[in-house]
Amino acid sequence: MSSAAFKTTPRALVPVPPCAEPVRVIVIEEHPITRIGLLSVLNAERDMMVLGAAADLADAAGMIARWSPDTILIDPELTSVDGPTAVRFLLERAPGLRIVALGQHDGDEEIYRILEAGACGYLFKTAPAREIVAALRDARAGRSCVSPHARERLAERRRWPDLTPRERQVLTLLAEGRCNATIAAVLDITHGTVKLHVRSILAKLGVEDRSQAALMALRRGFARMLSRP
């Protein structure tokens, strides 16, 4: 969806306050109802210049090339790609972008990896509209904008030892119900190596068996990220 779709909200009705730089934002959200709601909220703000709205990264890449936004509001749970990969994709095309993720899930690993990839903010879709607008303004100004609940989840993450990239891949597949033989085939490693990784994962997560590890992976957000390092 391009800026041409917003003819019902002429640019002249969204003046920029003289004391503030406009926030030139593109929204990436695949669910039409949510996308329409976000556009309605942002277009009501005088300093928000909504350049476009995309349902996927391919459309967003074209909009970024044409209109050079300074800020992106993205759903980190797109069907075709995980959040960290989406953030890296956008920053590769426009390194100066300020990216705010607006997610639904609160897995600490998921939030951490999205911020580690380069996002400057993380909020939840339950956030009031004013908080979303404030986060975009903070992002445009170069400030971090991580919601209090997201900060709490990140603080909890410090209790857990870091998994290696390979262990994260194994855990993701384990949470999908894959057996050791299938995991070995998917990752092109030996069955014995998979067993060693599973043993290490159980110890690091402080659980006793694969089922508990899978539940932990779902709660912390491993299983919603594709098996990438």
MIKE-452883 format. One record per residue (C-alpha): residue number from 1; residue in three letters; x, z, y. Coordinates in nm, 4 decimals, always signed. Each point is the difference from the previous one (the first is absolute). Example, Ala and Ser with C-alpha at 12.3 -4.5 7.8 and 13.67 -1.06 7.14 Angstrom:
# MIKE-452883
+-----+------+----------+----------+----------+
!  nr ! rest !     east !       up !    north !
+-----+------+----------+----------+----------+
!   1 !  ala !  +1.2300 !  +0.7800 !  -0.4500 !
!   2 !  ser !  +0.1370 !  -0.0660 !  +0.3440 !
+-----+------+----------+----------+----------+
# end
This chain:
# MIKE-452883
+-----+------+----------+----------+----------+
!  nr ! rest !     east !       up !    north !
+-----+------+----------+----------+----------+
!   1 !  met !  +0.0000 !  +0.0000 !  +0.0000 !
!   2 !  ser !  +0.1553 !  -0.1023 !  +0.3309 !
!   3 !  ser !  -0.0568 !  +0.1140 !  +0.3562 !
!   4 !  ala !  -0.2493 !  -0.2851 !  +0.0320 !
!   5 !  ala !  -0.2363 !  +0.2084 !  -0.2098 !
!   6 !  phe !  -0.0269 !  +0.2581 !  +0.2777 !
!   7 !  lys !  -0.1838 !  -0.2135 !  +0.2566 !
!   8 !  thr !  -0.2711 !  +0.2644 !  +0.0193 !
!   9 !  thr !  +0.2607 !  +0.2323 !  +0.1561 !
!  10 !  pro !  +0.1628 !  -0.2073 !  +0.2792 !
!  11 !  arg !  +0.3519 !  +0.1029 !  +0.0915 !
!  12 !  ala !  -0.1153 !  +0.0702 !  +0.3585 !
!  13 !  leu !  -0.2125 !  +0.2868 !  -0.1329 !
!  14 !  val !  +0.3081 !  +0.1692 !  -0.1444 !
!  15 !  pro !  +0.2213 !  +0.0517 !  +0.3086 !
!  16 !  val !  +0.3393 !  +0.1627 !  -0.0361 !
!  17 !  pro !  +0.0535 !  +0.3204 !  +0.2042 !
!  18 !  pro !  +0.2643 !  -0.0664 !  +0.2690 !
!  19 !  cys !  +0.2070 !  +0.2981 !  -0.1151 !
!  20 !  ala !  +0.0276 !  -0.1019 !  -0.3665 !
!  21 !  glu !  +0.1288 !  -0.2899 !  -0.2015 !
!  22 !  pro !  -0.2665 !  -0.1675 !  -0.2144 !
!  23 !  val !  +0.0124 !  +0.0541 !  -0.3743 !
!  24 !  arg !  +0.0190 !  -0.3488 !  -0.1504 !
!  25 !  val !  -0.1351 !  +0.0663 !  -0.3482 !
!  26 !  ile !  -0.0873 !  -0.1929 !  -0.3141 !
!  27 !  val !  -0.2221 !  +0.1642 !  -0.2620 !
!  28 !  ile !  +0.0626 !  -0.0673 !  -0.3705 !
!  29 !  glu !  -0.2964 !  +0.1181 !  -0.2069 !
!  30 !  glu !  -0.1490 !  -0.1861 !  -0.2959 !
!  31 !  his !  -0.3425 !  +0.1673 !  -0.0004 !
!  32 !  pro !  -0.2258 !  -0.1820 !  +0.2497 !
!  33 !  ile !  -0.2169 !  +0.2980 !  +0.0958 !
!  34 !  thr !  +0.3003 !  +0.2224 !  +0.0674 !
!  35 !  arg !  +0.1714 !  -0.2808 !  +0.1888 !
!  36 !  ile !  -0.3043 !  -0.0539 !  +0.2238 !
!  37 !  gly !  -0.0220 !  +0.3737 !  +0.0679 !
!  38 !  leu !  +0.3649 !  +0.0219 !  +0.1020 !
!  39 !  leu !  -0.0339 !  -0.3001 !  +0.2294 !
!  40 !  ser !  -0.3031 !  +0.1564 !  +0.1646 !
!  41 !  val !  +0.1891 !  +0.3240 !  +0.0640 !
!  42 !  leu !  +0.3127 !  -0.1674 !  +0.1334 !
!  43 !  asn !  -0.1792 !  -0.2541 !  +0.2194 !
!  44 !  ala !  -0.1773 !  +0.2873 !  +0.1758 !
!  45 !  glu !  +0.3358 !  +0.1284 !  +0.1290 !
!  46 !  arg !  +0.1274 !  -0.1467 !  +0.3261 !
!  47 !  asp !  +0.3657 !  -0.0026 !  -0.1040 !
!  48 !  met !  -0.0487 !  -0.1479 !  -0.3475 !
!  49 !  met !  +0.0614 !  -0.3750 !  -0.0159 !
!  50 !  val !  -0.1212 !  -0.0986 !  -0.3472 !
!  51 !  leu !  +0.1781 !  -0.3270 !  -0.0698 !
!  52 !  gly !  -0.1469 !  -0.0570 !  -0.3424 !
!  53 !  ala !  -0.1199 !  +0.1431 !  -0.3295 !
!  54 !  ala !  +0.1230 !  -0.1100 !  -0.3410 !
!  55 !  ala !  -0.1219 !  +0.0673 !  -0.3517 !
!  56 !  asp !  +0.3425 !  -0.0537 !  -0.1584 !
!  57 !  leu !  +0.3696 !  -0.0288 !  +0.0776 !
!  58 !  ala !  +0.0067 !  -0.3795 !  -0.0003 !
!  59 !  asp !  -0.2512 !  -0.0191 !  +0.2849 !
!  60 !  ala !  +0.1737 !  +0.2865 !  +0.1786 !
!  61 !  ala !  +0.3369 !  -0.1777 !  -0.0145 !
!  62 !  gly !  -0.1457 !  -0.3018 !  +0.1776 !
!  63 !  met !  -0.1558 !  +0.2185 !  +0.2692 !
!  64 !  ile !  +0.3272 !  +0.1853 !  +0.0554 !
!  65 !  ala !  +0.1860 !  -0.3287 !  +0.0433 !
!  66 !  arg !  -0.2574 !  -0.1308 !  +0.2504 !
!  67 !  trp !  -0.0770 !  +0.3078 !  +0.2077 !
!  68 !  ser !  +0.2975 !  +0.2402 !  -0.0291 !
!  69 !  pro !  -0.1843 !  +0.3322 !  -0.0241 !
!  70 !  asp !  +0.1844 !  +0.3237 !  +0.0601 !
!  71 !  thr !  -0.2176 !  +0.2102 !  -0.2336 !
!  72 !  ile !  -0.1651 !  -0.0446 !  -0.3402 !
!  73 !  leu !  -0.2810 !  +0.2092 !  -0.1467 !
!  74 !  ile !  +0.0040 !  -0.0621 !  -0.3754 !
!  75 !  asp !  -0.1891 !  +0.1100 !  -0.3077 !
!  76 !  pro !  +0.2908 !  +0.0910 !  -0.2337 !
!  77 !  glu !  -0.2192 !  -0.0507 !  -0.3061 !
!  78 !  leu !  -0.0437 !  -0.3768 !  +0.0072 !
!  79 !  thr !  -0.0964 !  -0.1467 !  -0.3363 !
!  80 !  ser !  +0.2887 !  -0.2453 !  -0.0211 !
!  81 !  val !  +0.2917 !  +0.2224 !  +0.1038 !
!  82 !  asp !  +0.1004 !  +0.3657 !  +0.0220 !
!  83 !  gly !  +0.0436 !  +0.1771 !  +0.3332 !
!  84 !  pro !  +0.3819 !  +0.0255 !  +0.0157 !
!  85 !  thr !  +0.0401 !  -0.3677 !  -0.0893 !
!  86 !  ala !  -0.2548 !  -0.0984 !  +0.2661 !
!  87 !  val !  +0.1850 !  +0.1986 !  +0.2661 !
!  88 !  arg !  +0.3337 !  -0.1573 !  -0.0927 !
!  89 !  phe !  -0.1593 !  -0.3471 !  +0.0007 !
!  90 !  leu !  -0.1273 !  +0.0490 !  +0.3551 !
!  91 !  leu !  +0.3252 !  +0.1435 !  +0.1333 !
!  92 !  glu !  +0.2002 !  -0.2853 !  -0.1484 !
!  93 !  arg !  -0.2053 !  -0.2366 !  +0.2140 !
!  94 !  ala !  -0.0018 !  +0.2142 !  +0.3139 !
!  95 !  pro !  +0.2571 !  +0.2827 !  -0.0116 !
!  96 !  gly !  -0.1283 !  +0.1615 !  +0.3197 !
!  97 !  leu !  -0.3547 !  +0.0511 !  -0.1246 !
!  98 !  arg !  -0.1482 !  +0.3478 !  +0.0114 !
!  99 !  ile !  -0.2089 !  +0.0392 !  -0.3167 !
! 100 !  val !  -0.2726 !  +0.2604 !  -0.0495 !
! 101 !  ala !  -0.1471 !  +0.0327 !  -0.3494 !
! 102 !  leu !  -0.3661 !  +0.0987 !  -0.0291 !
! 103 !  gly !  -0.0461 !  +0.0995 !  -0.3634 !
! 104 !  gln !  -0.2554 !  +0.1540 !  -0.2294 !
! 105 !  his !  +0.2172 !  +0.1836 !  -0.2534 !
! 106 !  asp !  +0.2201 !  +0.3020 !  +0.0659 !
! 107 !  gly !  +0.2694 !  -0.0249 !  -0.2660 !
! 108 !  asp !  +0.3199 !  +0.1443 !  +0.1433 !
! 109 !  glu !  +0.2239 !  -0.2586 !  -0.1672 !
! 110 !  glu !  -0.2126 !  -0.2833 !  +0.1348 !
! 111 !  ile !  +0.0114 !  +0.1356 !  +0.3566 !
! 112 !  tyr !  +0.3743 !  +0.0628 !  -0.0224 !
! 113 !  arg !  +0.0829 !  -0.3505 !  -0.1246 !
! 114 !  ile !  -0.2130 !  -0.1639 !  +0.2707 !
! 115 !  leu !  +0.1781 !  +0.1949 !  +0.2738 !
! 116 !  glu !  +0.3368 !  -0.0568 !  -0.1666 !
! 117 !  ala !  -0.0703 !  -0.3754 !  +0.0057 !
! 118 !  gly !  -0.0249 !  +0.0148 !  +0.3785 !
! 119 !  ala !  -0.3539 !  +0.0975 !  +0.1023 !
! 120 !  cys !  -0.0065 !  +0.2367 !  +0.2967 !
! 121 !  gly !  -0.3373 !  +0.1545 !  -0.0786 !
! 122 !  tyr !  -0.2412 !  +0.0925 !  -0.2767 !
! 123 !  leu !  -0.3624 !  +0.1008 !  +0.0444 !
! 124 !  phe !  -0.2970 !  +0.0217 !  -0.2327 !
! 125 !  lys !  -0.3185 !  -0.2016 !  +0.0275 !
! 126 !  thr !  -0.1912 !  +0.3233 !  +0.0516 !
! 127 !  ala !  +0.1770 !  +0.0421 !  +0.3355 !
! 128 !  pro !  -0.2217 !  -0.0010 !  +0.3120 !
! 129 !  ala !  +0.0170 !  -0.3163 !  +0.2070 !
! 130 !  arg !  +0.1756 !  +0.1818 !  +0.2833 !
! 131 !  glu !  +0.2863 !  +0.0957 !  -0.2330 !
! 132 !  ile !  +0.0469 !  -0.3594 !  -0.1120 !
! 133 !  val !  +0.0104 !  -0.1174 !  +0.3613 !
! 134 !  ala !  +0.2399 !  +0.2809 !  +0.0949 !
! 135 !  ala !  +0.2278 !  -0.0907 !  -0.2921 !
! 136 !  leu !  +0.0215 !  -0.3622 !  +0.1131 !
! 137 !  arg !  +0.0865 !  +0.1120 !  +0.3523 !
! 138 !  asp !  +0.2684 !  +0.2312 !  -0.1371 !
! 139 !  ala !  +0.1381 !  -0.2797 !  -0.2157 !
! 140 !  arg !  +0.0132 !  -0.2385 !  +0.2959 !
! 141 !  ala !  +0.1876 !  +0.2665 !  +0.1976 !
! 142 !  gly !  +0.2590 !  +0.0401 !  -0.2761 !
! 143 !  arg !  -0.1284 !  +0.3302 !  -0.1359 !
! 144 !  ser !  -0.0747 !  +0.0975 !  -0.3584 !
! 145 !  cys !  -0.3675 !  +0.0453 !  -0.0864 !
! 146 !  val !  -0.0358 !  +0.1672 !  -0.3393 !
! 147 !  ser !  -0.3235 !  +0.1937 !  -0.0448 !
! 148 !  pro !  +0.0133 !  +0.3760 !  -0.0694 !
! 149 !  his !  -0.1333 !  -0.0459 !  -0.3535 !
! 150 !  ala !  +0.2592 !  -0.2674 !  -0.0738 !
! 151 !  arg !  +0.2715 !  +0.2353 !  +0.1267 !
! 152 !  glu !  -0.1319 !  +0.2692 !  -0.2338 !
! 153 !  arg !  +0.0188 !  -0.2369 !  -0.2955 !
! 154 !  leu !  +0.3555 !  -0.0967 !  +0.0946 !
! 155 !  ala !  +0.0954 !  +0.3671 !  +0.0190 !
! 156 !  glu !  -0.1342 !  +0.0497 !  -0.3534 !
! 157 !  arg !  +0.2140 !  -0.2906 !  -0.1169 !
! 158 !  arg !  +0.3148 !  +0.1988 !  +0.0718 !
! 159 !  arg !  -0.0824 !  +0.2196 !  -0.2986 !
! 160 !  trp !  +0.0670 !  -0.2863 !  -0.2379 !
! 161 !  pro !  +0.3356 !  -0.1535 !  -0.0947 !
! 162 !  asp !  +0.0304 !  -0.3675 !  +0.0914 !
! 163 !  leu !  -0.0568 !  -0.2495 !  -0.2770 !
! 164 !  thr !  +0.2410 !  -0.2908 !  -0.0259 !
! 165 !  pro !  -0.1376 !  -0.3503 !  +0.0697 !
! 166 !  arg !  -0.0053 !  -0.0712 !  -0.3747 !
! 167 !  glu !  -0.1774 !  +0.3279 !  -0.0745 !
! 168 !  arg !  -0.2653 !  -0.0912 !  +0.2580 !
! 169 !  gln !  -0.0515 !  -0.3308 !  -0.1773 !
! 170 !  val !  -0.0285 !  +0.1695 !  -0.3391 !
! 171 !  leu !  -0.2419 !  +0.2605 !  +0.1366 !
! 172 !  thr !  -0.2191 !  -0.2672 !  +0.1568 !
! 173 !  leu !  -0.0275 !  -0.1835 !  -0.3308 !
! 174 !  leu !  -0.0486 !  +0.3241 !  -0.1904 !
! 175 !  ala !  -0.2901 !  +0.0887 !  +0.2299 !
! 176 !  glu !  -0.1553 !  -0.3369 !  -0.0806 !
! 177 !  gly !  -0.0077 !  +0.1070 !  -0.3655 !
! 178 !  arg !  +0.2891 !  -0.2160 !  -0.1193 !
! 179 !  cys !  +0.1855 !  +0.1082 !  -0.3143 !
! 180 !  asn !  +0.3793 !  +0.0254 !  -0.0124 !
! 181 !  ala !  +0.0366 !  -0.3354 !  -0.1738 !
! 182 !  thr !  -0.2036 !  -0.1754 !  +0.2693 !
! 183 !  ile !  +0.1883 !  +0.1759 !  +0.2796 !
! 184 !  ala !  +0.3278 !  -0.1105 !  -0.1582 !
! 185 !  ala !  -0.1210 !  -0.3605 !  -0.0150 !
! 186 !  val !  -0.1321 !  -0.0032 !  +0.3566 !
! 187 !  leu !  +0.3184 !  +0.1498 !  +0.1471 !
! 188 !  asp !  +0.2351 !  -0.1811 !  -0.2418 !
! 189 !  ile !  +0.1663 !  +0.3204 !  -0.1185 !
! 190 !  thr !  +0.0389 !  +0.1567 !  -0.3439 !
! 191 !  his !  -0.2558 !  +0.2257 !  -0.1630 !
! 192 !  gly !  +0.2585 !  +0.2804 !  -0.0058 !
! 193 !  thr !  +0.0592 !  -0.0350 !  +0.3736 !
! 194 !  val !  -0.3724 !  +0.0311 !  +0.0636 !
! 195 !  lys !  -0.0082 !  +0.3218 !  -0.2020 !
! 196 !  leu !  +0.2866 !  +0.1398 !  +0.2070 !
! 197 !  his !  -0.1805 !  -0.0887 !  +0.3229 !
! 198 !  val !  -0.3254 !  +0.1566 !  -0.1206 !
! 199 !  arg !  +0.1829 !  +0.3191 !  -0.0970 !
! 200 !  ser !  +0.1617 !  +0.0164 !  +0.3461 !
! 201 !  ile !  -0.3333 !  -0.0678 !  +0.1738 !
! 202 !  leu !  -0.1741 !  +0.2815 !  -0.1879 !
! 203 !  ala !  +0.2767 !  +0.2418 !  +0.0943 !
! 204 !  lys !  +0.0005 !  -0.0989 !  +0.3682 !
! 205 !  leu !  -0.3782 !  +0.0191 !  +0.0314 !
! 206 !  gly !  -0.0165 !  +0.3276 !  -0.1874 !
! 207 !  val !  -0.2563 !  -0.1236 !  -0.2534 !
! 208 !  glu !  -0.0088 !  +0.0147 !  -0.3774 !
! 209 !  asp !  -0.1270 !  -0.3397 !  -0.1121 !
! 210 !  arg !  -0.0767 !  -0.3575 !  +0.0997 !
! 211 !  ser !  -0.3649 !  +0.0718 !  +0.0786 !
! 212 !  gln !  +0.0927 !  +0.2676 !  +0.2519 !
! 213 !  ala !  +0.2625 !  -0.2317 !  +0.1497 !
! 214 !  ala !  -0.2624 !  -0.2751 !  +0.0357 !
! 215 !  leu !  -0.2373 !  +0.2367 !  +0.1791 !
! 216 !  met !  +0.2816 !  +0.1088 !  +0.2293 !
! 217 !  ala !  +0.0825 !  -0.3638 !  +0.0720 !
! 218 !  leu !  -0.3603 !  -0.0703 !  +0.0981 !
! 219 !  arg !  -0.0206 !  +0.3050 !  +0.2240 !
! 220 !  arg !  +0.3286 !  -0.0641 !  +0.1770 !
! 221 !  gly !  -0.0541 !  -0.3731 !  +0.0438 !
! 222 !  phe !  +0.2575 !  -0.1512 !  -0.2374 !
! 223 !  ala !  -0.2598 !  -0.1872 !  -0.1996 !
! 224 !  arg !  -0.1453 !  -0.1841 !  +0.3008 !
! 225 !  met !  +0.3349 !  -0.1545 !  +0.0869 !
! 226 !  leu !  +0.1229 !  -0.3015 !  -0.1888 !
! 227 !  ser !  +0.3025 !  +0.0508 !  -0.2221 !
! 228 !  arg !  +0.2584 !  -0.0785 !  +0.2663 !
! 229 !  pro !  +0.2982 !  +0.2194 !  +0.0964 !
+-----+------+----------+----------+----------+
# end
